[in-house]
Amino acid sequence: MGALVNITKEAIDTILLETRKEDNMIKIKRDVMDPLIDYTFQKLYPYIVITSIMFFLIFILAIAILYMLIKKNIMS
């Protein structure tokens, strides 16, 4: 059992050392992170647009209601 633990720790340490090298970090960013971020943004983009439009419409509606209430109070 102890030998397996040592082998696992050595493997993890080796992987961590290799991923910290500058050329490997560049590869990870270019080949893993950038496509992942692009894919995620492409999938979330419609929801972001719809949420923005709904927020804008609710904001305009709130301003219209506020205007009508102020106009009603002035007329009374």
C-alpha positions as a printed NumPy array, in Angstrom:
array([[  0.   ,   0.   ,   0.   ],
       [  2.833,   2.424,   0.807],
       [  4.547,   1.896,  -2.543],
       [  1.359,   2.801,  -4.417],
       [  1.003,   6.008,  -2.411],
       [  4.626,   6.975,  -3.199],
       [  4.164,   6.25 ,  -6.905],
       [  0.981,   8.347,  -6.954],
       [  2.65 ,  11.274,  -5.177],
       [  5.621,  11.15 ,  -7.549],
       [  3.325,  11.045, -10.572],
       [  1.339,  14.04 ,  -9.331],
       [  4.522,  15.985,  -8.569],
       [  5.879,  15.227, -12.04 ],
       [  2.642,  16.317, -13.688],
       [  2.596,  19.542, -11.682],
       [  6.206,  20.329, -12.58 ],
       [  5.526,  19.732, -16.273],
       [  2.386,  21.866, -16.331],
       [  4.219,  24.777, -14.682],
       [  6.729,  25.027, -17.519],
       [  6.108,  28.082, -19.686],
       [  5.802,  26.245, -23.01 ],
       [  3.344,  23.759, -21.515],
       [  1.304,  26.588, -19.965],
       [  1.064,  28.229, -23.388],
       [ -0.13 ,  24.951, -24.92 ],
       [ -2.695,  24.442, -22.178],
       [ -4.027,  27.982, -22.592],
       [ -4.12 ,  27.783, -26.397],
       [ -5.396,  24.213, -26.813],
       [ -7.605,  23.76 , -23.743],
       [ -8.63 ,  26.997, -22.076],
       [ -9.312,  29.2  , -25.113],
       [-11.542,  26.656, -26.899],
       [-13.358,  25.936, -23.639],
       [-14.049,  29.618, -23.041],
       [-15.108,  30.156, -26.653],
       [-17.468,  27.166, -26.535],
       [-18.979,  28.295, -23.238],
       [-19.512,  31.845, -24.513],
       [-21.143,  30.558, -27.707],
       [-23.576,  28.476, -25.669],
       [-24.371,  31.277, -23.201],
       [-24.568,  34.134, -25.733],
       [-28.305,  33.738, -26.542],
       [-29.177,  33.734, -22.847],
       [-27.072,  36.839, -22.243],
       [-28.802,  38.649, -25.108],
       [-32.294,  37.625, -23.983],
       [-31.571,  38.634, -20.39 ],
       [-30.22 ,  42.005, -21.525],
       [-33.282,  42.663, -23.669],
       [-35.636,  41.7  , -20.843],
       [-33.755,  43.944, -18.401],
       [-33.944,  46.852, -20.848],
       [-37.685,  46.347, -21.416],
       [-38.388,  46.132, -17.691],
       [-36.363,  49.303, -17.149],
       [-38.346,  51.148, -19.846],
       [-41.608,  49.844, -18.356],
       [-40.611,  51.044, -14.879],
       [-39.791,  54.498, -16.23 ],
       [-43.146,  54.608, -18.063],
       [-45.039,  53.616, -14.896],
       [-43.13 ,  56.195, -12.864],
       [-43.954,  58.851, -15.463],
       [-47.664,  57.938, -15.388],
       [-47.755,  58.047, -11.567],
       [-46.058,  61.432, -11.454],
       [-48.364,  62.764, -14.18 ],
       [-51.431,  61.452, -12.293],
       [-50.305,  63.075,  -9.025],
       [-49.68 ,  66.42 , -10.74 ],
       [-53.13 ,  66.352, -12.374],
       [-54.898,  65.557,  -9.083]])
